[in-house]
Amino acid sequence: MKVETEIEELRQRHHLLDGEIEVENTQVYPDEIRISSLKKEKLKIKDLIRQLESSS
């Protein structure tokens, strides 16, 4: 897989996580553990994107 393709897929996943977090935050009783988990996943993806960008 090309690095550019992988970066684009990671960006798409990062964007989808934004939506999942927003949906969870609009619930009557948001699941704070799920929100925290989603945010951690976003940070991991962001770090991976940075690594891939710096190595290419």
PyMOL Python script that loads the backbone (N, CA, C, O; Angstrom):
from pymol import cmd

cmd.read_pdbstr("""\
ATOM      1  N   MET A   1       0.854  -1.184   0.000  1.00  0.00           N
ATOM      2  CA  MET A   1       0.000   0.000   0.000  1.00  0.00           C
ATOM      3  C   MET A   1       0.893   1.238   0.000  1.00  0.00           C
ATOM      4  O   MET A   1       1.875   1.310   0.739  1.00  0.00           O
ATOM      5  N   LYS A   2       0.545   2.188  -0.821  1.00  0.00           N
ATOM      6  CA  LYS A   2       1.300   3.429  -0.871  1.00  0.00           C
ATOM      7  C   LYS A   2       1.078   4.220   0.413  1.00  0.00           C
ATOM      8  O   LYS A   2       0.008   4.173   1.019  1.00  0.00           O
ATOM      9  N   VAL A   3       2.103   4.937   0.803  1.00  0.00           N
ATOM     10  CA  VAL A   3       2.028   5.729   2.024  1.00  0.00           C
ATOM     11  C   VAL A   3       0.916   6.770   1.927  1.00  0.00           C
ATOM     12  O   VAL A   3       0.196   7.009   2.897  1.00  0.00           O
ATOM     13  N   GLU A   4       0.782   7.384   0.762  1.00  0.00           N
ATOM     14  CA  GLU A   4      -0.255   8.409   0.592  1.00  0.00           C
ATOM     15  C   GLU A   4      -1.655   7.826   0.783  1.00  0.00           C
ATOM     16  O   GLU A   4      -2.531   8.461   1.370  1.00  0.00           O
ATOM     17  N   THR A   5      -1.846   6.615   0.279  1.00  0.00           N
ATOM     18  CA  THR A   5      -3.142   5.945   0.425  1.00  0.00           C
ATOM     19  C   THR A   5      -3.414   5.631   1.885  1.00  0.00           C
ATOM     20  O   THR A   5      -4.524   5.828   2.380  1.00  0.00           O
ATOM     21  N   GLU A   6      -2.399   5.145   2.564  1.00  0.00           N
ATOM     22  CA  GLU A   6      -2.562   4.818   3.986  1.00  0.00           C
ATOM     23  C   GLU A   6      -2.866   6.075   4.796  1.00  0.00           C
ATOM     24  O   GLU A   6      -3.721   6.052   5.681  1.00  0.00           O
ATOM     25  N   ILE A   7      -2.178   7.158   4.501  1.00  0.00           N
ATOM     26  CA  ILE A   7      -2.433   8.423   5.204  1.00  0.00           C
ATOM     27  C   ILE A   7      -3.869   8.880   4.967  1.00  0.00           C
ATOM     28  O   ILE A   7      -4.547   9.314   5.899  1.00  0.00           O
ATOM     29  N   GLU A   8      -4.332   8.782   3.722  1.00  0.00           N
ATOM     30  CA  GLU A   8      -5.704   9.196   3.412  1.00  0.00           C
ATOM     31  C   GLU A   8      -6.722   8.334   4.163  1.00  0.00           C
ATOM     32  O   GLU A   8      -7.712   8.853   4.677  1.00  0.00           O
ATOM     33  N   GLU A   9      -6.488   7.042   4.227  1.00  0.00           N
ATOM     34  CA  GLU A   9      -7.395   6.156   4.960  1.00  0.00           C
ATOM     35  C   GLU A   9      -7.402   6.497   6.448  1.00  0.00           C
ATOM     36  O   GLU A   9      -8.452   6.468   7.090  1.00  0.00           O
ATOM     37  N   LEU A  10      -6.239   6.817   6.991  1.00  0.00           N
ATOM     38  CA  LEU A  10      -6.163   7.198   8.398  1.00  0.00           C
ATOM     39  C   LEU A  10      -6.900   8.516   8.644  1.00  0.00           C
ATOM     40  O   LEU A  10      -7.570   8.677   9.664  1.00  0.00           O
ATOM     41  N   ARG A  11      -6.773   9.450   7.711  1.00  0.00           N
ATOM     42  CA  ARG A  11      -7.498  10.719   7.852  1.00  0.00           C
ATOM     43  C   ARG A  11      -9.007  10.505   7.812  1.00  0.00           C
ATOM     44  O   ARG A  11      -9.757  11.149   8.545  1.00  0.00           O
ATOM     45  N   GLN A  12      -9.442   9.595   6.948  1.00  0.00           N
ATOM     46  CA  GLN A  12     -10.872   9.292   6.880  1.00  0.00           C
ATOM     47  C   GLN A  12     -11.354   8.677   8.195  1.00  0.00           C
ATOM     48  O   GLN A  12     -12.418   9.031   8.703  1.00  0.00           O
ATOM     49  N   ARG A  13     -10.563   7.756   8.738  1.00  0.00           N
ATOM     50  CA  ARG A  13     -10.928   7.134  10.018  1.00  0.00           C
ATOM     51  C   ARG A  13     -10.950   8.187  11.128  1.00  0.00           C
ATOM     52  O   ARG A  13     -11.829   8.167  11.990  1.00  0.00           O
ATOM     53  N   HIS A  14      -9.988   9.097  11.103  1.00  0.00           N
ATOM     54  CA  HIS A  14      -9.918  10.175  12.089  1.00  0.00           C
ATOM     55  C   HIS A  14     -11.187  11.021  12.016  1.00  0.00           C
ATOM     56  O   HIS A  14     -11.760  11.392  13.040  1.00  0.00           O
ATOM     57  N   HIS A  15     -11.617  11.320  10.793  1.00  0.00           N
ATOM     58  CA  HIS A  15     -12.838  12.112  10.591  1.00  0.00           C
ATOM     59  C   HIS A  15     -14.078  11.339  11.076  1.00  0.00           C
ATOM     60  O   HIS A  15     -14.969  11.925  11.691  1.00  0.00           O
ATOM     61  N   LEU A  16     -14.132  10.053  10.806  1.00  0.00           N
ATOM     62  CA  LEU A  16     -15.259   9.240  11.261  1.00  0.00           C
ATOM     63  C   LEU A  16     -15.335   9.210  12.790  1.00  0.00           C
ATOM     64  O   LEU A  16     -16.421   9.214  13.368  1.00  0.00           O
ATOM     65  N   LEU A  17     -14.182   9.181  13.425  1.00  0.00           N
ATOM     66  CA  LEU A  17     -14.159   9.189  14.889  1.00  0.00           C
ATOM     67  C   LEU A  17     -14.742  10.493  15.429  1.00  0.00           C
ATOM     68  O   LEU A  17     -15.411  10.488  16.462  1.00  0.00           O
ATOM     69  N   ASP A  18     -14.495  11.608  14.741  1.00  0.00           N
ATOM     70  CA  ASP A  18     -15.115  12.881  15.138  1.00  0.00           C
ATOM     71  C   ASP A  18     -16.633  12.741  15.177  1.00  0.00           C
ATOM     72  O   ASP A  18     -17.289  13.193  16.115  1.00  0.00           O
ATOM     73  N   GLY A  19     -17.169  12.113  14.153  1.00  0.00           N
ATOM     74  CA  GLY A  19     -18.618  11.911  14.086  1.00  0.00           C
ATOM     75  C   GLY A  19     -19.129  11.005  15.191  1.00  0.00           C
ATOM     76  O   GLY A  19     -20.173  11.270  15.787  1.00  0.00           O
ATOM     77  N   GLU A  20     -18.394   9.937  15.463  1.00  0.00           N
ATOM     78  CA  GLU A  20     -18.803   9.017  16.530  1.00  0.00           C
ATOM     79  C   GLU A  20     -18.786   9.721  17.889  1.00  0.00           C
ATOM     80  O   GLU A  20     -19.674   9.510  18.715  1.00  0.00           O
ATOM     81  N   ILE A  21     -17.776  10.552  18.112  1.00  0.00           N
ATOM     82  CA  ILE A  21     -17.694  11.299  19.373  1.00  0.00           C
ATOM     83  C   ILE A  21     -18.859  12.277  19.475  1.00  0.00           C
ATOM     84  O   ILE A  21     -19.470  12.410  20.536  1.00  0.00           O
ATOM     85  N   GLU A  22     -19.166  12.956  18.381  1.00  0.00           N
ATOM     86  CA  GLU A  22     -20.276  13.908  18.378  1.00  0.00           C
ATOM     87  C   GLU A  22     -21.606  13.208  18.675  1.00  0.00           C
ATOM     88  O   GLU A  22     -22.414  13.705  19.460  1.00  0.00           O
ATOM     89  N   VAL A  23     -21.821  12.067  18.048  1.00  0.00           N
ATOM     90  CA  VAL A  23     -23.058  11.310  18.295  1.00  0.00           C
ATOM     91  C   VAL A  23     -23.151  10.906  19.760  1.00  0.00           C
ATOM     92  O   VAL A  23     -24.205  11.042  20.381  1.00  0.00           O
ATOM     93  N   GLU A  24     -22.063  10.416  20.301  1.00  0.00           N
ATOM     94  CA  GLU A  24     -22.071   9.985  21.706  1.00  0.00           C
ATOM     95  C   GLU A  24     -22.325  11.168  22.634  1.00  0.00           C
ATOM     96  O   GLU A  24     -23.027  11.036  23.637  1.00  0.00           O
ATOM     97  N   ASN A  25     -21.755  12.321  22.300  1.00  0.00           N
ATOM     98  CA  ASN A  25     -21.945  13.509  23.142  1.00  0.00           C
ATOM     99  C   ASN A  25     -23.376  14.034  23.112  1.00  0.00           C
ATOM    100  O   ASN A  25     -23.788  14.745  24.029  1.00  0.00           O
ATOM    101  N   THR A  26     -24.136  13.699  22.082  1.00  0.00           N
ATOM    102  CA  THR A  26     -25.517  14.183  21.996  1.00  0.00           C
ATOM    103  C   THR A  26     -26.514  13.240  22.673  1.00  0.00           C
ATOM    104  O   THR A  26     -27.706  13.540  22.741  1.00  0.00           O
ATOM    105  N   GLN A  27     -26.033  12.113  23.169  1.00  0.00           N
ATOM    106  CA  GLN A  27     -26.908  11.185  23.876  1.00  0.00           C
ATOM    107  C   GLN A  27     -27.357  11.799  25.210  1.00  0.00           C
ATOM    108  O   GLN A  27     -26.669  12.647  25.778  1.00  0.00           O
ATOM    109  N   VAL A  28     -28.510  11.358  25.694  1.00  0.00           N
ATOM    110  CA  VAL A  28     -29.006  11.837  26.987  1.00  0.00           C
ATOM    111  C   VAL A  28     -27.994  11.519  28.081  1.00  0.00           C
ATOM    112  O   VAL A  28     -27.710  12.352  28.942  1.00  0.00           O
ATOM    113  N   TYR A  29     -27.455  10.301  28.034  1.00  0.00           N
ATOM    114  CA  TYR A  29     -26.426   9.883  28.979  1.00  0.00           C
ATOM    115  C   TYR A  29     -25.200   9.410  28.197  1.00  0.00           C
ATOM    116  O   TYR A  29     -25.048   8.218  27.931  1.00  0.00           O
ATOM    117  N   PRO A  30     -24.335  10.346  27.835  1.00  0.00           N
ATOM    118  CA  PRO A  30     -23.164   9.961  27.045  1.00  0.00           C
ATOM    119  C   PRO A  30     -22.268   8.992  27.818  1.00  0.00           C
ATOM    120  O   PRO A  30     -22.096   9.114  29.031  1.00  0.00           O
ATOM    121  N   ASP A  31     -21.713   8.047  27.103  1.00  0.00           N
ATOM    122  CA  ASP A  31     -20.800   7.075  27.684  1.00  0.00           C
ATOM    123  C   ASP A  31     -19.401   7.689  27.694  1.00  0.00           C
ATOM    124  O   ASP A  31     -18.701   7.680  26.682  1.00  0.00           O
ATOM    125  N   GLU A  32     -19.007   8.217  28.845  1.00  0.00           N
ATOM    126  CA  GLU A  32     -17.729   8.924  28.950  1.00  0.00           C
ATOM    127  C   GLU A  32     -16.539   7.998  28.691  1.00  0.00           C
ATOM    128  O   GLU A  32     -15.511   8.441  28.178  1.00  0.00           O
ATOM    129  N   ILE A  33     -16.670   6.744  29.034  1.00  0.00           N
ATOM    130  CA  ILE A  33     -15.586   5.791  28.786  1.00  0.00           C
ATOM    131  C   ILE A  33     -15.415   5.580  27.283  1.00  0.00           C
ATOM    132  O   ILE A  33     -14.292   5.536  26.780  1.00  0.00           O
ATOM    133  N   ARG A  34     -16.522   5.453  26.577  1.00  0.00           N
ATOM    134  CA  ARG A  34     -16.458   5.303  25.113  1.00  0.00           C
ATOM    135  C   ARG A  34     -15.874   6.552  24.475  1.00  0.00           C
ATOM    136  O   ARG A  34     -15.042   6.458  23.574  1.00  0.00           O
ATOM    137  N   ILE A  35     -16.300   7.712  24.932  1.00  0.00           N
ATOM    138  CA  ILE A  35     -15.785   8.970  24.393  1.00  0.00           C
ATOM    139  C   ILE A  35     -14.274   9.048  24.616  1.00  0.00           C
ATOM    140  O   ILE A  35     -13.522   9.417  23.714  1.00  0.00           O
ATOM    141  N   SER A  36     -13.850   8.704  25.800  1.00  0.00           N
ATOM    142  CA  SER A  36     -12.420   8.724  26.110  1.00  0.00           C
ATOM    143  C   SER A  36     -11.648   7.761  25.205  1.00  0.00           C
ATOM    144  O   SER A  36     -10.569   8.088  24.711  1.00  0.00           O
ATOM    145  N   SER A  37     -12.206   6.593  25.001  1.00  0.00           N
ATOM    146  CA  SER A  37     -11.573   5.597  24.137  1.00  0.00           C
ATOM    147  C   SER A  37     -11.474   6.091  22.699  1.00  0.00           C
ATOM    148  O   SER A  37     -10.439   5.922  22.054  1.00  0.00           O
ATOM    149  N   LEU A  38     -12.530   6.692  22.202  1.00  0.00           N
ATOM    150  CA  LEU A  38     -12.535   7.231  20.841  1.00  0.00           C
ATOM    151  C   LEU A  38     -11.500   8.345  20.690  1.00  0.00           C
ATOM    152  O   LEU A  38     -10.807   8.423  19.676  1.00  0.00           O
ATOM    153  N   LYS A  39     -11.402   9.204  21.705  1.00  0.00           N
ATOM    154  CA  LYS A  39     -10.431  10.292  21.654  1.00  0.00           C
ATOM    155  C   LYS A  39      -9.002   9.756  21.660  1.00  0.00           C
ATOM    156  O   LYS A  39      -8.136  10.288  20.965  1.00  0.00           O
ATOM    157  N   LYS A  40      -8.755   8.712  22.438  1.00  0.00           N
ATOM    158  CA  LYS A  40      -7.423   8.099  22.461  1.00  0.00           C
ATOM    159  C   LYS A  40      -7.086   7.499  21.100  1.00  0.00           C
ATOM    160  O   LYS A  40      -5.955   7.605  20.626  1.00  0.00           O
ATOM    161  N   GLU A  41      -8.071   6.874  20.484  1.00  0.00           N
ATOM    162  CA  GLU A  41      -7.856   6.300  19.157  1.00  0.00           C
ATOM    163  C   GLU A  41      -7.542   7.403  18.142  1.00  0.00           C
ATOM    164  O   GLU A  41      -6.681   7.234  17.278  1.00  0.00           O
ATOM    165  N   LYS A  42      -8.245   8.528  18.256  1.00  0.00           N
ATOM    166  CA  LYS A  42      -7.969   9.662  17.367  1.00  0.00           C
ATOM    167  C   LYS A  42      -6.528  10.137  17.525  1.00  0.00           C
ATOM    168  O   LYS A  42      -5.853  10.419  16.534  1.00  0.00           O
ATOM    169  N   LEU A  43      -6.060  10.226  18.757  1.00  0.00           N
ATOM    170  CA  LEU A  43      -4.688  10.673  19.004  1.00  0.00           C
ATOM    171  C   LEU A  43      -3.666   9.696  18.426  1.00  0.00           C
ATOM    172  O   LEU A  43      -2.653  10.111  17.863  1.00  0.00           O
ATOM    173  N   LYS A  44      -3.934   8.410  18.567  1.00  0.00           N
ATOM    174  CA  LYS A  44      -3.030   7.406  17.998  1.00  0.00           C
ATOM    175  C   LYS A  44      -2.967   7.534  16.484  1.00  0.00           C
ATOM    176  O   LYS A  44      -1.893   7.452  15.887  1.00  0.00           O
ATOM    177  N   ILE A  45      -4.124   7.735  15.873  1.00  0.00           N
ATOM    178  CA  ILE A  45      -4.173   7.894  14.415  1.00  0.00           C
ATOM    179  C   ILE A  45      -3.425   9.153  13.994  1.00  0.00           C
ATOM    180  O   ILE A  45      -2.677   9.138  13.016  1.00  0.00           O
ATOM    181  N   LYS A  46      -3.625  10.234  14.728  1.00  0.00           N
ATOM    182  CA  LYS A  46      -2.942  11.487  14.414  1.00  0.00           C
ATOM    183  C   LYS A  46      -1.424  11.306  14.490  1.00  0.00           C
ATOM    184  O   LYS A  46      -0.695  11.782  13.620  1.00  0.00           O
ATOM    185  N   ASP A  47      -0.954  10.620  15.527  1.00  0.00           N
ATOM    186  CA  ASP A  47       0.480  10.359  15.665  1.00  0.00           C
ATOM    187  C   ASP A  47       0.996   9.502  14.515  1.00  0.00           C
ATOM    188  O   ASP A  47       2.078   9.753  13.985  1.00  0.00           O
ATOM    189  N   LEU A  48       0.227   8.498  14.134  1.00  0.00           N
ATOM    190  CA  LEU A  48       0.632   7.631  13.033  1.00  0.00           C
ATOM    191  C   LEU A  48       0.701   8.410  11.720  1.00  0.00           C
ATOM    192  O   LEU A  48       1.618   8.208  10.925  1.00  0.00           O
ATOM    193  N   ILE A  49      -0.258   9.290  11.495  1.00  0.00           N
ATOM    194  CA  ILE A  49      -0.249  10.129  10.292  1.00  0.00           C
ATOM    195  C   ILE A  49       1.028  10.970  10.268  1.00  0.00           C
ATOM    196  O   ILE A  49       1.694  11.068   9.237  1.00  0.00           O
ATOM    197  N   ARG A  50       1.363  11.571  11.396  1.00  0.00           N
ATOM    198  CA  ARG A  50       2.575  12.396  11.472  1.00  0.00           C
ATOM    199  C   ARG A  50       3.825  11.567  11.172  1.00  0.00           C
ATOM    200  O   ARG A  50       4.720  12.021  10.460  1.00  0.00           O
ATOM    201  N   GLN A  51       3.880  10.363  11.712  1.00  0.00           N
ATOM    202  CA  GLN A  51       5.033   9.486  11.467  1.00  0.00           C
ATOM    203  C   GLN A  51       5.147   9.162   9.980  1.00  0.00           C
ATOM    204  O   GLN A  51       6.232   9.232   9.401  1.00  0.00           O
ATOM    205  N   LEU A  52       4.032   8.812   9.377  1.00  0.00           N
ATOM    206  CA  LEU A  52       4.044   8.458   7.963  1.00  0.00           C
ATOM    207  C   LEU A  52       4.423   9.656   7.096  1.00  0.00           C
ATOM    208  O   LEU A  52       5.169   9.514   6.126  1.00  0.00           O
ATOM    209  N   GLU A  53       3.914  10.826   7.443  1.00  0.00           N
ATOM    210  CA  GLU A  53       4.225  12.028   6.674  1.00  0.00           C
ATOM    211  C   GLU A  53       5.716  12.385   6.783  1.00  0.00           C
ATOM    212  O   GLU A  53       6.331  12.815   5.806  1.00  0.00           O
ATOM    213  N   SER A  54       6.275  12.205   7.954  1.00  0.00           N
ATOM    214  CA  SER A  54       7.691  12.555   8.128  1.00  0.00           C
ATOM    215  C   SER A  54       8.625  11.543   7.494  1.00  0.00           C
ATOM    216  O   SER A  54       9.764  11.875   7.166  1.00  0.00           O
ATOM    217  N   SER A  55       8.160  10.305   7.314  1.00  0.00           N
ATOM    218  CA  SER A  55       9.010   9.276   6.722  1.00  0.00           C
ATOM    219  C   SER A  55       8.936   9.253   5.200  1.00  0.00           C
ATOM    220  O   SER A  55       9.765   8.627   4.541  1.00  0.00           O
ATOM    221  N   SER A  56       7.929   9.945   4.642  1.00  0.00           N
ATOM    222  CA  SER A  56       7.780   9.907   3.176  1.00  0.00           C
ATOM    223  C   SER A  56       8.466  11.069   2.502  1.00  0.00           C
ATOM    224  O   SER A  56       8.432  11.179   1.276  1.00  0.00           O
TER     225      SER A  56
END
""", "prot")
cmd.dss("prot")
cmd.show_as("cartoon", "prot")
cmd.util.cbc("prot")
cmd.orient("prot")
